[in-house]
Amino acid sequence: MPFSSLGFAPSVLPALQRALKEQGFAAPSEVQTAAIPAILQGRDVLGSAQTGSGKTAAYALPLLQQIVLAQPSRVRRTQTLVIVPTRELAVQVGNAINNFAKYLPHRVKVAVVFGGVSINPQMMHLRGGADIVVATPGRLLDLIGSNALGIAQVSTLVLDEADRLLDLGFGEELGRILALLPRQRQNLFFSATFPPDIEVLASSMLHEPLRIEVLPEPETAPDITQRAIQVDTTRRTQLLRHLIATQKWSRVLVFAATQHASEIIAVKLRTAGITAEPFHGALSQGKRTQVLMDFKASRLQVVVATDVAARGIDIVQLPVVVNYDLPRSAVDYTHRIGRTGRAGESGLAVSLVTAPMMAHWKLIEKRQQLSVQLEQVEGFEPTEAVTEQAELPASPSNGGIKGLRPSKKDKLRAAAARAS
Ligand code: AMP
């Protein structure tokens, strides 16, 4: 079914189609086919859909039509409020909406607001109003409290990744926001999972919603090739450079154990003429956003991240992930390699295995029931002796391999990372 059969108004369709074509959207995804006609008719929607399903376009396209067709008034009022759990998702959704809105007959103003950065530029941007506000809950309430924004005239509310909103402890803020919204409104509720608290929230908000469930299809199970290369500790950067050049890797996410290590690796790569930036919790939010934008726009070839910071990275086309330092736990290994091979693309995960980490690698393999052939690359054959005891990479952990418990120092680091 083409986008033209979903019920878009003739005055809006060509502009949307032009933007969709430009972005390579040939036909609507499953969630788009189901949600768009219902949203255009003003219905509430309860979508069980993961990132990668195309849910952003599923709600953004019909909402853009609603805004364009609404009676234009001299004062812009916020008609659509999109609440998201993280700053990264806010930026991503804002960019997506702006891209879809590019050729519409009226300019649709989108404001993206999130915490962790100065509030003043966001207040300035909100002067004169905004048609769509994409916000994280805390900053939204701050802006409402400073009279920079009013939400009393919102006609559609979108909760994107509702389960993560509650997981991150935004339940109370959400309650305060809902109390400020008009009772009469359209509600679009998207969540990847439906634990009891989400069911309760959804049933309290939604009015006879259309339920859409997009199950991850078996054939879209990630196609990730895993490789493990033995190398000496001191030759890892050289090997990484060699692999980037010989394998022609255009976009690589490299994992380092510490913030310091990620800085050093990025500097070494830059010295070798490769565009690389570190990505960790001690960087300002502005810097992190910039690094992600540059990475997505291919202005950066390599991002060197820590585990904690990388949780906010959501990039669909990420062909290669490299474990420069091995992850602390098998759970982290799965999270890391899951960054590649998304949305049906194939991916490659390469782990650099040094002799002191050999036992640790074997534990990860055992835990994940993997059997990855250990390789050597010509010119980088290891000379270090394999030791019995696995060393712990000094990264904070969100899981653990039995027998490898975090040390006091690790716990302090984890606490510092959480605080940053
Ligand atoms: P989302 O689930 O909204 O985060 O979208 C995941 C990715 O799929 C984004 O990179 C979109 O640009 C892309 N996408 C969404 N819908 C389509 C479509 N109909 N055709 C091609 N790509 C799409």
Boltz pocket constraint, residues with backbone or C-beta under 6 A from the ligand:
constraints:
  - pocket:
      binder: B
      contacts: [[A, 23], [A, 24], [A, 25], [A, 26], [A, 27], [A, 28], [A, 29], [A, 32], [A, 50], [A, 51], [A, 52], [A, 53], [A, 54], [A, 55], [A, 56], [A, 57], [A, 316], [A, 343]]
      max_distance: 6.0
